Amino acid sequence: MAATPAPPQAPPKPTWDPRRPEPVFPWLRPTIRIRLTLLYGGMFLIAGILLLSIIYLLAANALNVGSELPFKIVSGEVSSQTCNFPSRTTAAQLNHAMYECLNQQRQHALDDLLSRSLLALLGLAVIAFAFGYAMAGRVLSPLGRITRTARAVAGSDLSRRIELDGPDDELKELADTFDEMLDRLQRAFTAQQRFVGNASHELRTPLAINRTLLEVQLSDPHAPVELQQLGKTLLATNERSEQLVEGLLLLARSDNQIVERKPVDLAEVASQAVDQVHAEAEAKGVEIRGERKPAVVQGNGVLLERIALNLVQNAVRYNVAHEEVQREALPNKGGGRREGGWVEVNTDVQHGQAVLVVTNTGPVVPAYEIDNLFEPFRRLRTERTGSDKGVGLGLSIARSVARAHGGHISAQPREGGGLVMRVALPI
């Protein structure tokens, strides 16, 4: 027997999140601009110190500090306001005093030159660092445009382009290459969406015809029992195919940004989803509870309702009641009733975002399986086909709709079994 191929692995998570806010203190980040500023300022300081050292040595050499006097006093007296010369002394003593006074004045001049030069160098260094920071920002401004465009593209806006002007240098070549890559990516993405949409539309018609023919055949009271049973099976299969087509079409639509937005209350959307799943939950013995507070967002009400409906349906279908209760609570060994599963649907506004949280009991979900649940046609520990719980597109559609609204969806294993699904949308 041939071994079945291993399912494709989920792509790795990006290490950079475009929704991450900018740091509060950008100076603490070792950005390229800061490094270039330090490089420019450091080079200026090194050149200034070398220049100052050369000037100091040349000045000291010109003043001849420590050399002999170019003259000698033979007789007489010398008076000075800066040096104290002894009175009534010999010529040799007077020459020595003159020598000490002249060296002191030369050293004072050099010290004054050094201190004033250091102050000037310090002021020029501050100006050099500021000028270097401004020039680094000007030189790196094209990279800022590339980064902003990449962030916009990461938010599913493939129509953005850099369109960098200026000289034909390395940065413009990088920007043009990035624009060409975005063009190819947008064409491929548009072609894929068009194919999925056209294929889904083309498949609707034959499936609708099959459903009509089967319903007409089942409406005949004189049809044989075997034929009615076969018709019901075919009708269920046809219904599942219709769900698959509708899911593919909705998935293709939800991958785009929402252009027309209207105020939508997540509490109302969640309540409508609960009403639609209420009958199925009662049949499986699943209790639906929770507190739905107002949380108004700007978006498409139909798509947002699909998020809530998919999450609540999954929470009901993949619950302990489906495996243990089967339509009614079973008696336990103590003579009482075994409690069925439950689903908790909450809406609220947290940290400036509208939040929808769906928590349910159910089988234990390993943490490493979470990412696979959001892949199309993937189910927990099941094959791509052969399941009667759905077509495997619910969470994929929910993630696409959340991204189209500028939000995100996350899942966490619940302690004791089940999942905690959290949808956060900007207000």
Legacy VTK file of the C-alpha trace (Angstrom):
# vtk DataFile Version 3.0
C-alpha trace
ASCII
DATASET POLYDATA
POINTS 427 float
0.000 0.000 0.000
1.456 3.343 -1.064
2.164 5.808 1.680
0.012 8.882 1.700
1.931 12.123 1.081
2.543 14.306 4.096
0.316 17.367 4.287
2.030 20.652 3.362
3.505 22.515 6.271
2.167 25.895 7.251
4.333 28.856 6.164
6.501 30.337 8.902
5.163 33.308 10.790
6.632 36.670 9.799
9.067 38.090 12.327
8.021 41.645 11.506
4.489 42.773 12.280
3.331 45.792 10.258
0.785 46.630 12.917
3.464 47.011 15.563
3.564 50.657 16.735
6.640 52.817 16.507
8.877 52.872 19.609
8.392 55.690 22.084
12.102 56.590 22.106
13.411 56.215 18.534
16.851 57.461 19.603
17.345 54.224 21.521
17.028 52.157 18.353
20.287 51.419 16.485
18.806 52.539 13.172
20.854 53.143 10.048
20.270 56.880 10.426
21.709 56.895 13.950
24.677 54.794 12.869
25.392 57.087 9.924
25.118 60.118 12.214
27.614 58.586 14.634
29.893 57.729 11.733
29.776 61.273 10.306
30.249 62.895 13.723
32.982 60.455 14.720
34.948 61.105 11.548
34.644 64.853 12.120
35.835 64.505 15.711
38.843 62.419 14.672
39.773 64.927 11.963
39.285 67.839 14.401
41.466 66.245 17.071
44.214 65.562 14.546
44.029 69.127 13.232
44.069 70.558 16.745
47.111 68.433 17.655
49.000 69.608 14.588
48.163 73.270 15.282
49.233 72.890 18.911
52.568 71.316 17.973
53.248 73.963 15.340
52.420 76.758 17.788
54.638 75.234 20.484
57.461 74.893 17.985
57.022 78.502 16.848
57.082 79.827 20.389
60.202 77.792 21.237
59.055 76.837 24.725
62.084 75.885 26.826
64.677 77.438 24.491
67.248 80.014 25.434
66.546 83.723 25.379
67.466 85.476 22.138
69.030 88.282 24.185
70.883 88.849 27.473
70.860 91.704 29.923
74.295 92.984 30.795
73.434 95.672 33.317
70.520 97.764 34.455
67.095 97.047 35.889
63.959 95.576 34.219
60.382 96.271 35.311
57.273 94.299 34.275
53.573 94.218 35.194
53.260 90.436 34.726
56.604 89.198 36.020
58.298 90.013 39.273
61.982 90.769 38.757
64.243 91.145 41.774
65.787 94.556 42.339
69.483 95.072 42.930
70.544 91.774 41.465
73.225 90.575 39.160
72.819 90.294 35.410
72.847 86.469 35.537
70.012 86.362 38.067
68.057 88.891 36.021
68.520 86.857 32.864
67.302 83.708 34.645
64.204 85.548 35.934
63.550 86.829 32.429
63.887 83.279 31.076
61.359 81.882 33.589
58.914 84.725 32.903
59.078 84.275 29.139
58.532 80.502 29.365
55.567 81.050 31.669
53.995 83.452 29.166
54.586 81.043 26.299
52.994 78.150 28.235
50.049 80.339 29.182
49.525 81.231 25.526
49.589 77.545 24.520
47.168 76.577 27.282
44.817 79.356 26.240
45.049 78.222 22.611
44.309 74.630 23.605
41.288 75.476 25.792
39.751 77.790 23.191
40.352 75.236 20.433
38.718 72.478 22.462
35.635 74.624 23.060
35.453 75.469 19.363
35.865 71.780 18.471
33.084 70.822 20.866
30.694 73.365 19.347
31.569 72.310 15.823
31.088 68.633 16.804
27.532 69.355 17.955
26.861 71.138 14.674
28.474 68.254 12.770
26.316 65.638 14.508
23.139 67.655 13.838
24.152 68.242 10.232
25.071 64.571 9.838
21.708 63.486 11.251
19.887 65.769 8.813
21.966 64.606 5.864
21.540 60.938 6.837
17.783 61.447 6.951
17.854 63.052 3.519
19.992 60.287 2.072
17.808 57.554 3.632
14.453 59.142 2.788
13.968 56.792 -0.223
14.331 53.847 2.143
11.578 55.357 4.284
9.286 55.459 1.250
10.154 51.852 0.475
9.373 50.854 4.072
6.023 52.670 4.106
5.056 51.067 0.810
6.049 47.632 2.110
3.865 48.183 5.171
0.923 49.177 2.996
1.441 46.085 0.843
1.643 43.943 3.979
-1.803 45.323 4.851
-3.157 43.749 1.591
-2.945 46.956 -0.457
-1.130 45.692 -3.538
-1.963 48.828 -5.535
0.653 50.944 -3.745
3.883 51.800 -5.567
7.029 53.660 -4.544
7.581 55.589 -7.809
10.865 57.051 -6.572
12.194 60.130 -8.371
15.733 61.406 -8.396
19.088 60.314 -9.799
19.551 56.864 -11.225
21.470 55.516 -8.244
21.347 52.326 -6.187
18.299 53.414 -4.148
16.260 54.218 -7.263
17.256 50.868 -8.741
16.066 49.151 -5.562
12.757 51.068 -5.615
12.150 50.256 -9.294
12.880 46.585 -8.675
10.448 46.589 -5.756
7.747 48.218 -7.937
8.252 45.598 -10.649
7.928 42.836 -8.065
4.681 44.385 -6.800
3.325 44.546 -10.362
3.965 40.859 -10.903
2.568 40.006 -7.495
-0.602 42.012 -8.090
-1.149 40.431 -11.512
-0.729 36.942 -10.078
-2.987 37.707 -7.117
-5.676 39.242 -9.328
-5.538 36.319 -11.741
-5.927 33.861 -8.876
-8.919 35.724 -7.455
-10.499 35.979 -10.905
-10.047 32.261 -11.483
-11.545 31.310 -8.124
-14.451 33.712 -8.605
-15.184 32.555 -12.164
-14.891 28.890 -11.246
-17.221 29.347 -8.295
-19.801 31.156 -10.427
-19.610 28.522 -13.155
-20.111 25.711 -10.634
-23.181 27.289 -9.092
-25.443 26.588 -12.047
-25.024 22.789 -12.368
-25.188 22.379 -8.597
-28.413 24.378 -8.450
-29.865 22.226 -11.260
-28.855 19.021 -9.446
-30.462 20.241 -6.229
-33.702 21.091 -8.020
-33.888 17.700 -9.745
-33.203 15.855 -6.498
-35.794 17.863 -4.568
-38.394 17.167 -7.276
-37.606 13.462 -7.148
-37.808 13.387 -3.338
-41.160 15.192 -3.419
-42.716 12.186 -5.181
-44.548 10.192 -2.476
-44.663 7.073 -4.692
-40.903 6.879 -5.160
-39.259 3.685 -3.841
-37.613 3.826 -0.441
-34.220 2.939 -1.929
-34.525 5.762 -4.424
-35.520 8.243 -1.714
-32.555 7.198 0.430
-30.204 7.595 -2.527
-31.756 10.983 -3.300
-31.205 12.180 0.263
-27.573 11.067 0.135
-27.025 12.799 -3.182
-28.793 15.911 -1.910
-26.518 16.055 1.143
-23.464 15.639 -1.089
-24.746 18.350 -3.419
-25.363 20.665 -0.474
-21.826 20.134 0.738
-20.511 20.970 -2.746
-22.595 24.143 -2.759
-21.123 25.131 0.589
-17.658 24.544 -0.790
-18.335 26.738 -3.826
-19.848 29.493 -1.697
-16.893 29.316 0.641
-14.414 29.615 -2.236
-16.273 32.592 -3.640
-16.423 34.305 -0.262
-12.745 33.565 0.333
-11.855 35.196 -2.990
-13.957 38.255 -2.152
-12.721 38.668 1.406
-9.035 38.764 0.433
-9.515 42.336 -0.816
-9.706 45.472 1.277
-13.214 46.611 2.159
-13.949 49.763 0.150
-17.471 50.571 1.317
-17.625 50.578 5.093
-20.612 51.113 7.340
-21.053 51.055 11.121
-21.585 47.463 12.264
-22.162 46.360 15.854
-20.309 43.140 16.638
-22.806 42.410 19.401
-25.661 42.369 16.877
-23.636 40.316 14.428
-22.746 37.767 17.113
-26.370 37.556 18.277
-27.539 36.812 14.749
-24.919 34.092 14.418
-26.027 32.573 17.729
-29.663 32.587 16.564
-28.749 30.743 13.373
-26.795 28.043 15.227
-29.167 27.773 18.186
-31.149 24.834 16.776
-28.014 22.856 15.953
-26.608 23.578 19.404
-29.776 22.323 21.107
-29.726 19.156 19.031
-26.157 18.435 20.155
-26.769 19.407 23.771
-24.427 22.419 23.627
-25.203 25.460 25.744
-24.518 28.884 24.191
-23.890 31.695 26.636
-21.885 34.858 27.001
-22.174 38.627 27.348
-22.371 40.661 24.162
-21.563 44.319 24.796
-21.842 46.951 22.039
-18.714 47.137 19.867
-19.211 49.181 16.713
-16.713 48.907 13.855
-16.567 50.238 10.312
-16.902 47.401 7.828
-19.088 45.071 5.813
-21.911 43.598 7.874
-22.338 40.487 5.707
-18.663 39.531 5.916
-18.456 40.264 9.634
-21.516 38.104 10.211
-19.748 35.334 8.317
-16.830 35.540 10.772
-19.124 35.181 13.771
-21.190 32.431 12.124
-18.141 30.378 11.161
-16.612 30.636 14.630
-19.840 29.775 16.445
-20.601 26.895 14.073
-17.134 25.433 14.570
-17.449 25.859 18.332
-20.725 23.909 18.301
-19.728 21.203 15.848
-16.280 20.512 17.317
-17.532 20.195 20.876
-17.653 17.446 23.465
-21.367 17.137 22.906
-20.804 15.805 19.425
-18.824 12.908 20.815
-20.335 12.304 24.228
-23.823 13.717 24.415
-25.391 13.022 21.025
-28.603 15.030 21.245
-29.167 14.593 24.992
-27.209 14.446 28.194
-26.221 10.963 29.249
-26.576 9.690 32.846
-23.340 9.317 34.744
-22.381 6.766 37.360
-23.736 8.906 40.184
-27.242 8.663 38.793
-27.351 12.319 37.697
-27.071 13.857 34.286
-23.793 14.392 32.504
-23.387 18.030 31.549
-22.945 18.707 27.834
-20.528 21.115 26.224
-20.844 24.873 26.079
-19.932 27.777 23.839
-19.299 31.276 25.181
-19.672 34.215 22.783
-18.504 37.613 24.102
-18.107 41.017 22.462
-16.476 44.067 23.996
-14.207 47.043 23.349
-10.676 46.543 24.653
-7.653 48.794 24.166
-9.320 50.749 21.381
-10.370 47.643 19.444
-13.644 45.811 19.014
-13.157 42.231 20.197
-15.167 39.073 19.504
-14.187 36.074 21.653
-15.646 32.600 21.076
-14.684 29.958 23.648
-15.842 26.355 23.568
-15.304 23.019 25.205
-14.095 20.194 23.034
-11.179 17.894 22.318
-7.702 18.894 23.400
-5.957 20.853 20.638
-2.137 20.766 20.618
-0.510 24.168 20.355
1.469 23.138 17.261
-1.789 22.418 15.402
-3.167 25.959 15.781
-1.576 27.390 12.615
-2.817 24.484 10.501
-6.424 25.184 11.469
-6.368 28.442 9.479
-5.210 26.755 6.286
-7.881 25.992 3.643
-9.302 22.447 3.750
-7.353 21.612 6.907
-9.012 20.091 9.946
-7.650 18.839 13.220
-6.213 15.332 12.806
-8.432 14.595 9.791
-7.907 14.305 6.088
-9.004 16.929 3.592
-12.120 14.924 2.775
-14.376 12.589 4.575
-15.704 14.933 7.237
-19.372 15.808 7.647
-18.709 18.831 9.859
-17.868 21.274 7.079
-15.776 21.939 4.014
-12.683 23.143 5.845
-12.872 26.817 4.836
-14.485 28.389 7.905
-11.375 29.631 9.699
-9.646 30.537 6.432
-12.583 32.754 5.524
-12.633 34.263 9.011
-8.942 35.128 8.806
-9.303 36.668 5.329
-12.293 38.770 6.383
-10.493 39.961 9.512
-7.450 40.981 7.469
-9.635 42.785 4.937
-11.022 44.869 7.827
-7.536 45.685 9.120
-7.833 43.303 12.087
-6.567 39.878 12.974
-7.777 36.601 14.428
-5.915 34.362 16.841
-6.553 31.013 18.501
-5.350 29.521 21.751
-5.900 26.052 23.196
-8.242 26.117 26.153
-7.168 24.325 29.298
-9.206 21.137 29.528
-9.991 21.017 25.811
-11.434 23.298 23.189
-10.306 26.606 21.769
-10.408 30.318 22.508
-10.875 32.245 19.267
-10.274 36.001 19.459
-11.065 38.489 16.667
-9.776 42.054 17.117
-10.929 44.772 14.698
-10.057 48.478 14.642
-12.859 50.832 15.669
LINES 1 428
427 0 1 2 3 4 5 6 7 8 9 10 11 12 13 14 15 16 17 18 19 20 21 22 23 24 25 26 27 28 29 30 31 32 33 34 35 36 37 38 39 40 41 42 43 44 45 46 47 48 49 50 51 52 53 54 55 56 57 58 59 60 61 62 63 64 65 66 67 68 69 70 71 72 73 74 75 76 77 78 79 80 81 82 83 84 85 86 87 88 89 90 91 92 93 94 95 96 97 98 99 100 101 102 103 104 105 106 107 108 109 110 111 112 113 114 115 116 117 118 119 120 121 122 123 124 125 126 127 128 129 130 131 132 133 134 135 136 137 138 139 140 141 142 143 144 145 146 147 148 149 150 151 152 153 154 155 156 157 158 159 160 161 162 163 164 165 166 167 168 169 170 171 172 173 174 175 176 177 178 179 180 181 182 183 184 185 186 187 188 189 190 191 192 193 194 195 196 197 198 199 200 201 202 203 204 205 206 207 208 209 210 211 212 213 214 215 216 217 218 219 220 221 222 223 224 225 226 227 228 229 230 231 232 233 234 235 236 237 238 239 240 241 242 243 244 245 246 247 248 249 250 251 252 253 254 255 256 257 258 259 260 261 262 263 264 265 266 267 268 269 270 271 272 273 274 275 276 277 278 279 280 281 282 283 284 285 286 287 288 289 290 291 292 293 294 295 296 297 298 299 300 301 302 303 304 305 306 307 308 309 310 311 312 313 314 315 316 317 318 319 320 321 322 323 324 325 326 327 328 329 330 331 332 333 334 335 336 337 338 339 340 341 342 343 344 345 346 347 348 349 350 351 352 353 354 355 356 357 358 359 360 361 362 363 364 365 366 367 368 369 370 371 372 373 374 375 376 377 378 379 380 381 382 383 384 385 386 387 388 389 390 391 392 393 394 395 396 397 398 399 400 401 402 403 404 405 406 407 408 409 410 411 412 413 414 415 416 417 418 419 420 421 422 423 424 425 426
